[in-house]
Amino acid sequence: MAEEVVDKQLEIVRGLRGVVHAFYLDKTILAEMREEEAKVRAAGDMVVDNRGFTEALNRDAVICIIKDPRFRPPPEPTVLLESDGGEVMGVEVFPWTAKQYMNRDDVVWLSDGFVMFPKVKVTGGEHFIMPPVSFPELNESNGCKDVISCSPAPTCDLMMRKYMHYDDDAKLASVLIAFNRIKPEEKK
């Protein structure tokens, strides 16, 4: 493991409520995680396309946070069910977004946290999408642009924790935050 770099972005992330650990991921573990993400399947051998992770690999820096339940919820859905034609067939639901789906006859609740849209006309097969999610705590004011966050697959989470010498603890979860650094010549 390379010597740890501590900078403004890492300090900000480490200071967030519910963050137990935060550290940069190096190219070695990110390459191993890329290979593992390509193998991930949901129940019924359905493809899981972790677009957030794919985009994270195209950023200058990737911070991993290991968080406990006190960490804030994501600002938008982290899972979608999409057809091969791009039609959204289902979406993650949060307690604060649930009322927009209540009493609707065009949704089916698969769980308290996911609804399906059975009336959507679909093209081709279906797959789960894990889209990039915003991470407002890092932004231009603290030297970042193109900021996204995502969750790694459970197998990648375990792989990354072992590589970084962290215990696997079922009470904790990980989130990746990726960004490009604003260069001095880009500052206004």
Summary of the structure (lengths in Angstrom):
residues: 188
radius of gyration: 17.8
end to end distance: 35.7
largest distance: 55.6
contacts: 514
relative contact order: 0.24
helix: 24%
strand: 30%
